[in-house]
Amino acid sequence: MWISGWSIDEFGHLQGTDLDGLTEGVNVVLGPNESGKTTMVHFLRWVLFGFPHGRTLAVQKYRRGSAIIGGRVRVVHDCRTISVQRHFGDDRPGLSGTDGSALAHMAWSDVVGTAGRELFETVFAITTDELNSFAELNTD
């Protein structure tokens, strides 16, 4: 499985944001401070693996008023593009094909396999927090 793009309905200051064209392998997102890179990583993490429960500070950071935060992440699995849709409050993601038809026969675990939130956070989504912690290791 690999991420090919996303559509953000609402998530913090990212609204109506679409991106396509990511390729298999390493994709690097660059941008100035406060441009939404970390917000985008949180969006991907929460759509793929679930939103925090309740009114945590993390949710409040990205939710304006009573807005329903969330959107879709497009992944390629077995040469097929699948849209994974989730919004705050959804227990499970909705899966659909590129034509919008629901993939009721497919479970999210069929797509992601044994990879989970922890693997995503430690291997696939390196943020400035992680990079800074590497720098701290070299100070001794």
Salt bridges, closest charged atoms under 4 A:
ASP9 OD1 - ARG72 NH2 2.76
ASP9 OD2 - HIS87 NE2 2.65
ASP20 OD1 - ARG74 NE 2.91
ASP78 OD2 - HIS77 NE2 3.34
GLU121 OE2 - ARG45 NE 3.31
